[in-house]
Amino acid sequence: MTESLEDYLEMVSFLSDEGEVRVTDIAARLGVSKPSVLNALKTLAGQELLEHERYQTVKLTKKGTVKSAEIRKRHQFLTDFLINVVGVSPGNAEKDACKMEHILSPETIKKMKTLAEQKKLGPAKRK
């Protein structure tokens, strides 16, 4: 899955936490056009990660819920790691984690988790 599609899937998951998900909401949050959102949704629907009919809300499938949870968990771990282990400010940690989540290998994340466990990393303390 591409970085862009992961971002769309993650955003659908976040917006689902708040209620119904609409194309306009996704476009506004990601700062992209509605046609870009529609193209991404078509691809994600083709991968059976979500359901979307034209002019309807967007819903994650079971497969999409599992995949988006993995993405969100990785993102949250990286944010917490950057704040609690590295000492990065929460704002920068959030931005950097968003970029890192797409490029780090599973091996690197596993090693980071081991290091975090040694330091007893808990959820990030945010203001």
C-alpha positions in Angstrom: 0.0 0.0 0.0 1.3 3.4 -0.9 2.0 6.1 1.7 -0.8 8.2 0.3 -3.3 5.4 0.6 -2.2 4.7 4.1 -2.9 8.3 5.0 -6.4 8.2 3.5 -7.2 4.9 5.3 -5.8 6.4 8.6 -7.9 9.5 8.1 -11.1 7.5 7.5 -10.4 5.7 10.7 -9.9 8.9 12.7 -13.0 10.5 11.3 -15.0 7.3 12.0 -14.2 7.8 15.6 -16.1 11.1 15.4 -19.1 9.8 13.4 -20.0 9.5 9.8 -17.2 10.0 7.3 -17.8 12.1 4.2 -15.6 12.8 1.2 -15.6 16.6 2.0 -14.4 15.8 5.6 -11.5 13.7 4.3 -10.5 16.4 1.7 -10.6 19.1 4.3 -8.5 17.3 6.9 -5.9 16.1 4.4 -5.9 19.4 2.4 -6.6 17.7 -0.9 -9.3 17.9 -3.6 -12.5 15.9 -3.6 -11.5 14.2 -6.9 -8.2 13.0 -5.2 -10.2 11.6 -2.3 -12.6 9.8 -4.7 -9.7 8.2 -6.6 -8.1 7.0 -3.3 -11.5 5.7 -2.0 -12.0 3.8 -5.3 -8.6 2.1 -4.9 -9.2 1.3 -1.2 -12.6 -0.1 -2.0 -11.0 -2.2 -4.7 -8.7 -3.6 -2.0 -11.8 -4.3 0.2 -10.6 -1.9 2.9 -13.7 0.3 2.8 -17.1 0.8 1.3 -18.2 3.9 -0.5 -21.0 4.6 -2.9 -21.2 8.0 -4.7 -22.8 10.7 -2.5 -22.8 8.3 0.5 -20.7 8.1 3.6 -17.4 6.1 3.8 -17.3 3.0 6.0 -14.3 0.8 6.9 -14.7 -3.0 6.3 -13.4 -5.4 8.8 -10.3 -5.8 6.8 -10.0 -2.0 6.7 -10.5 -1.7 10.4 -7.7 -4.1 11.1 -5.3 -2.4 8.6 -6.1 1.1 9.8 -5.6 0.0 13.5 -2.2 -1.2 12.5 -1.3 2.1 10.9 -2.7 4.1 13.8 -0.8 1.9 16.3 2.5 2.4 14.5 1.9 6.1 14.2 1.1 6.4 18.0 4.1 4.4 18.9 6.4 6.5 16.8 4.9 9.7 18.3 5.3 8.5 21.8 8.9 7.2 21.1 9.9 10.6 19.7 8.4 12.5 22.7 9.4 10.2 25.5 12.7 8.6 24.4 14.1 11.2 22.0 12.7 14.3 23.7 11.1 15.9 20.6 8.3 18.4 21.2 4.8 17.0 20.7 4.1 19.1 17.6 7.3 18.0 15.8 6.9 14.4 17.1 3.5 14.2 15.5 4.7 15.6 12.1 7.8 13.4 12.1 5.9 10.3 13.1 3.6 10.8 10.2 6.5 10.8 7.8 8.5 8.0 9.6 5.6 5.6 9.8 5.7 5.0 6.0 9.4 4.5 5.6 10.8 2.6 8.6 11.2 -1.1 8.1 9.5 -3.6 10.5 12.9 -4.5 11.8 13.7 -0.8 12.7 10.3 -0.4 14.5 10.8 -3.7 16.3 14.2 -2.5 17.6 12.7 0.8 18.6 10.0 -1.0 20.5 12.7 -3.0 22.3 14.5 0.1 23.3 11.3 1.8 24.4 10.4 -1.2 26.5 13.8 -1.0 28.2 13.0 2.6 29.0 9.4 1.7 29.9 7.8 4.0 27.4 4.3 4.9 28.2 1.8 7.0 26.3 3.1 10.5 25.5 2.4 13.2 28.0 0.7 15.9 25.9 -0.2 19.4 27.0 
